[in-house]
Amino acid sequence: QVQLVESGGGTVQPGGSLRLSCAASGISFIFYDMGWYRQAPGKERELVAAFTRAGSTNYADSVKGRFTISRHNANNSVYLQMNSLKHEDTAVYSCNARLPTNNRVNYWGQGTQVTVSS
């Protein structure tokens, strides 16, 4: 049974920081591209950051320079360090695992709420 379990969400003031964690089980983690997505109310889900199995990263323009994605293959985990948070970062953040050799193999976590509020 595949599980992606996110943690680390919460409420933070503008300019603050949060670190999200995603622990994966039931998959051969090293073979998967891992990503963080977010969905704000009334908006479509968007890719925030991705860390491929080959070791490359990419970020949404809106978070470049503020967010950092990392992965720890030995722990089957991916992280998202979020700094200088803004009101517009408020969303449900979800972890995704995608097998690059077969896009139909695609798993999602349940999501964690991040609220940036003064």
Rosetta blueprint (number, residue, H / E / L):
1 Q L
2 V L
3 Q E
4 L E
5 V E
6 E E
7 S E
8 G L
9 G L
10 G E
11 T E
12 V E
13 Q L
14 P L
15 G L
16 G L
17 S L
18 L E
19 R E
20 L E
21 S E
22 C E
23 A E
24 A E
25 S E
26 G L
27 I L
28 S L
29 F H
30 I H
31 F H
32 Y L
33 D E
34 M E
35 G E
36 W E
37 Y E
38 R E
39 Q E
40 A L
41 P L
42 G L
43 K L
44 E L
45 R L
46 E E
47 L E
48 V E
49 A E
50 A E
51 F E
52 T L
53 R L
54 A L
55 G L
56 S L
57 T E
58 N E
59 Y E
60 A L
61 D H
62 S H
63 V H
64 K L
65 G L
66 R L
67 F E
68 T E
69 I E
70 S E
71 R E
72 H E
73 N H
74 A H
75 N H
76 N L
77 S E
78 V E
79 Y E
80 L E
81 Q E
82 M E
83 N L
84 S L
85 L L
86 K L
87 H H
88 E H
89 D H
90 T L
91 A E
92 V E
93 Y E
94 S E
95 C E
96 N E
97 A E
98 R E
99 L L
100 P L
101 T L
102 N L
103 N L
104 R L
105 V L
106 N E
107 Y E
108 W E
109 G L
110 Q L
111 G L
112 T E
113 Q E
114 V E
115 T E
116 V E
117 S L
118 S L
